[in-house]
Amino acid sequence: MIWEIIKMSFESLMAKKTRTFLSMLGIIIGVATVIAVFAVGKGAQQTVSAQFQNLSVNSILIMQNRGRGFTSSSKLTTEDAKLLLNADHIASASGAVEGNASVSFGSTDKSYSVVGVDQNFITLSNLTISSGRAITAEDISGKANVAVIGSTVVSDLFTDPTTVLGSYLTVNGKKIQVVGVLKKLGSRVGMISVDEAVIIPNSTAEKSILGTRGQVMITTNVDNVDNTGLATSSITTILRTEHKLTASQADDFMIMDAGSMVAAAQASAQTLSTLLTAIAAITLLVSGIGIMNVMFVTVAERTKEIGIAKAIGGKQSDILLQFLLESIILSMVGGIIGMIIGQAAIPIISYFNWMSVASSPTGPILGFSFSVLVGVFFGFYPAFKASRLDPVDALRSE
């Protein structure tokens, strides 16, 4: 009997193909949106993790505080990194200055991030030299015109990778010799995209390349993550004293620990994902109301058929089940199509690099489950109403 009811439900839906498709359309869009939302959310979380993967949880970043509300420019310099080695619980420190500059080689001219660093930067940032050497203390003291470049810079400027080492780049009009190449990272180190960076001694950057236009950043490592608070307090005291700030003056620097930055960024990504999921849920609810309206119309059109079924002995439960199954089938088929479209959209978005996305099993499971729930919830009342029709009144209807 149950198979007969299922067969009748399918036949009824196929008899009105256009109406059936339009009823499913909201479910299809809603489920596809849920899947896309979870893919975007997971992609955002992976982007956050990649951005900070080369900073340990023990890292503390200090940057210049510039902009509205500050009466003078920041006094933070790369030399402050040496002072911070005396701060409580600080195991190591590295000063860098970063800015954009025109970089050319041969006939190719592009803008890249130029980062002036000390000899500790590459080790502290967990970077790897794939060929050549790193920036040394001698390069710093001698203000040497040398550079270590990222993998993207190599692929952009050089047709033959074997000729990179020893070649001279023109950076803001200055000849800089390439002495090293970084291994491809595929992510950022704090605020710096290393693959697209030209890394030079900070003394050279400050003297002849960036001058005062660069953004100073100091990276420090705490001896133990539990001592981050104490280290931050000590750093603040040392820098305020060094910069001769009075009690009424605000800090001219910002202090950010890696753990807090990662947590804040992930929280933002999660909030965005939750908001988009709520929007997708509303889409599904609206489509559910559409299904309910369609089922009411269907009941009205088939009132006489229901009367005949009851007159020949059809049970109330069978009629309820038939109409409820029609609603569930609508939502299930719509959910399956929506899952296919949503999953197919992920590699397309990734291919065109519109945004960071990553496949997540949660999206399809939640989307399909919610679509079935919508079918049951919004299909029950029309089905119940159909099952309660009086057979005499139903047979009299036109």
N, C-alpha and C positions, 0 to 999 in steps of 0.2 A: 504493500500500500504506500509506503513512504517513497519508494522509487517512482510510483505513479504520480504522486504529488509533486516531486522534484521535476519530473518530465513536463507536467502541466505548467509549472512555474516558468521553466525555460521557454516553452511554446508561447506562453503569454507575453514574455518579454521580447521574443523574437518577432512577434506579430507587430510590434510598434518599435521598429529599430531606431528611428530618429529620436523618439522620445526617450528610449532606453539609453542611447548614447549621451544625450544632453543631460540626463539624470546622473550619469556616471562622471561627466566632465568635471564637476566640482570635486568629487572624490579623487579623480586622477590628478588634478592640479594640487590638491591638498597634500596627498601622499608624496608626490614628487617634490613638493616644497619642503616637507618635513625631512626627507632624505638629503636634499640640498643644504638645508639649514644645519644638520648635524655634520655634514661634510665640511661646510665652511667653518663651523665651530671647532672641529677637530684639527682642521688645517691651521686655524689661528693659534691653537694651543701648540701645535708642532712648530710653527714659526717662532713663537715666543721661546720655546725650549731651544731651538736652533740658534736664536739670536744670542742667548746667554750661555750656550753650552761650553764655550771656552773661558768662561768666568766661573771659578769655583765658588761654592757657597761662602767661602771665607773672604771673598773679595769685597773691597770697599772702593767705590769710585768717588773722586772729588773733582768737581768741575767749577768753572767760573760762573758766578752769579751776575748776569748782566740783564739790562732791560729796565722797564718802567719800575719806579719805586726805589731805585738805587741812585744815590747822589753822585757817585763816582764809579769809574770803571774798576773791575776786579783787579786786585794786586796779586792774584794767584799766578805763579810761574812754575816752570818745570823744575827749577832749583828747589822748590819747596818739598819735592819728593825726598831729598836728602835729609831735610829737617824731620820729616815724618818717620824716619827710621828710629828716632828717639821717642816716638809716641808709645804709650803703654800697649803691649800685646801686638805690636806690628812686627811681622816677620820679614817683610820685604816691601819695597816701594819702587814705582817706576813712573817717570814724568814724560808726558807726550804732548805735542801740540798739533792740532789737525785743522786743515782748511782745504779748499778746492783750488786747483791750479791748472793751467794749460800745459799739457804734456805732448811733446811731438817727437816722432822718429821718422826720418825720411819724409815722405809726403803726407803721412798720417798725423793728424793733430786732434787730440781729444782732451776732455776735462776729466780729471781724476781727483780722488781724495789724496792729498799729500800729508803724510804723518811724520812729524819729527819725533824721534824716540831716543831713549838712552839704551845702554847695552843690556839692560835687564828686561826690556819690553817683550821681546820675542819669547823668552823663557817663561816670563810671568803670565803671558797670554796663551801659553800652551800651543804655540805655533811651531811648524816644522819647516826647515830649509830643505827644499828638494834638490837644489844645486847651488854651488857657490858658498858664500859665507854670510854670517849675520853682521849687524852693526856692532862695532867694538868700541871700547873705552878710548882707544887712540883716535877713532873717527870722531868721537864727541869732542875730545880736547883739541883736535886739530881742525875742527870745523870742515871736515872732508866733504868733497862733492861726490858722494857715493850713495847708492840706493839699492834696496832690496824690493823687488816688485812682486805683485800678486799674479795669479795664473791668468786672470781675465786681461790684465794689462799686456801680458806676453802674447796671448792669442789675438788681441786687437792690433798690436803694433808690429809684431814680427811674423813674417811668413816662414822663416826657418828658425825653430826653437834652439838649434845648436849655436846660433850666432848671438844669443841674448847676452851671455856673460861677457863683459868687457866692452859692450856697446855703450854709446853715449846718448842719453835722452836730453832733450831740451825742456827744462821745467821752468816756466815763467822767465824764459830768456837765458837761464843758466845751464851750462853743460854739466850733466850728472852722469857718472859712470855706473852701470849696473854691475854689482858685485855678488848678487844673490837672487834666487827666485824662491818664493814660498810655495809649499805644497797646497794644492787646491783645498779650500776649506768648505765652501758652500754655505757659509753662515757668517754672522757678524761677531765681532769682539766688542761687546758693549755697543757704542755708537758707530763703530768703524766697520765698513765692509772691506775686509782684508783682501779679498780676491781682486778688488778694483782699486787697490791702494798702491801708492809709491811711498815706500818707507825710507826716510833719510835721517841722519843725525839731527837731534833737536837743536843743537847749536847752529847747524847750517840752516835749518828751517827758520829759526828766529832771526838769523843775521841777514839772509839774502833771498829767501823764498817767500815766507809768509809774513815775516815781520810781526806787527802787533795785530794782524787780522786773524790769526789762528785762535782756535778754541783750545785752551789748556786743559788737559785731563791728567789726573794722577791716579794710578791704580795701586792699591795696597792689598796685602794679604794679612789676615789676622792669624795669630798662632793657633787659635781655637775658635770655632764658630760661636761657642758660648760666651766669648769675650768681645763680641761685636759691639755691644753697647758701650762697654768701657773704652774700647779702642776709638769709637766714634767721638766720645766725650773728650778723650785726650787729643785727638786730631783737631777738634774744634778749638780747644784751649791754645794749642801750639800755633795754629794758623791765625787766630785772632790777635795773639801777642805779636807774631811776626809782622802782621799787616797793620799793627798799631790802631786797631779799632777800639773806639770807646764803648762804654756800656750801652749808650743810646743808639749806637750804629748797628745795623743788621749785618749778618755775615755776608761777605762778598764772595762766598763760595757755597756750593751745594754738595752735600754728602749723601750718597746712596749706596746701600749695601746690596749685593747681588741677590741675596735671598728675598729681600723685600721687593726688589724690582721684578723678579720673576713672579712672585706671588701676586703683586698688583696687576701685572700684565695678564696673567692667567685668569685672575678674577674678572678683569675687563672683558676678556674673550668669552668667559663663561656667561657673563651678564648679557653680552650681545647674542650669544647662542640661545639663551633662555627667552630673550625678547622675540627673536625670529621664530622660535618654536611656538610661542604664544600666538603669533600672527598666523602661522600655519594651522594651528589648532582652530582658530576662528574660521579659517577658510573651510576646514572640514565640517565644523558645526553648521555653517551656512549651507554647505552642500547637503548636509543631513536634513535640514529644513526643506531643501528642494526635493529630496527623495520623499519626504513625508507628504508634500503637496502633490507630487506625482502619484503616490499611492492612493491618496484621497480621490483624485480624478479617476484612477483605475477602478476603485471600488464603485464610484458613481456610474461609470460606464458599464460595469459588469453586475449591476444590482440584480437584473433579471436572471442572469446566469447563476448567481448565488442562490436566488430563490428556488430555481429548478434543482440545484444540487441539494438543497435542504429538503425539498419536497420528495426527492427520491431516496432520502435516507442519509444524506451527507451529514457527518458529525460537525458540531461546532468547532471542535479541536482541529479537524482536518482543514476546514476553511481558514481558521486562524493560522495554521502552519503553512498553508499554501501562500497566502499573502505575505506572511513574515519571511518566508523563503525567498520570495521575489525581491524583497527589500535587501535581504542579506546577500543574495546573488549579485544585485546591482553594486553593492558596496565592495564585495570581495573581488569581482572582476575589475572594477574601477581601481581597487587597491593594488591588484597585481600589475595592471597596466601602468599605474603611477609608480610602482617600484621599478619597473623596467626603464621607464623614462628617467626617473631620478638617478638610478645607477648609471645609465648611459650618459647622463649629463656630466658626471664627475670627470671622466677622462677627457671629455671635450673641453671643459673649463680648464683643466690642467694643461692640455695641449696648447691652447691659445694664451695661457698664462694670465687670465683675467683676474684671478685671485687665488690665494692659497687654499686648496681643498684636499681632503683626505677621506677615503672611504671608511665608514663606520657601520658596524652591524646594528647598532642601536637605532639608527634612522629607519631602515627598512622594517625592522621588527615593530618599532613603535608606530610607524606610519600605517602599516597594514593592520595591526591590532586595533588602532583607533578607528580605522575605516570600517572594520567589522562591527565594532561597538556602536558606531554611528548608525549603521544599517539596522542593528537590533533595536536600538533606542528609539529612532525616529520611525521605524517601520512597524513597531508593535501597536501603536494606537490605531492607525488605519486598519491593520489586520484584525485587531480586536473589534473594531466597529463593524467590519464586514461580517465577522463571525456571529455578531449579536443581532443581525438583521432578521426581522420577522419574515418568514417565507411567503406569507400571504401578501404583505405589503411589497415585498421584493418582486413578486410575480405581477403585481398590478403596475409597477413602474414602467415608464417608457424611456 
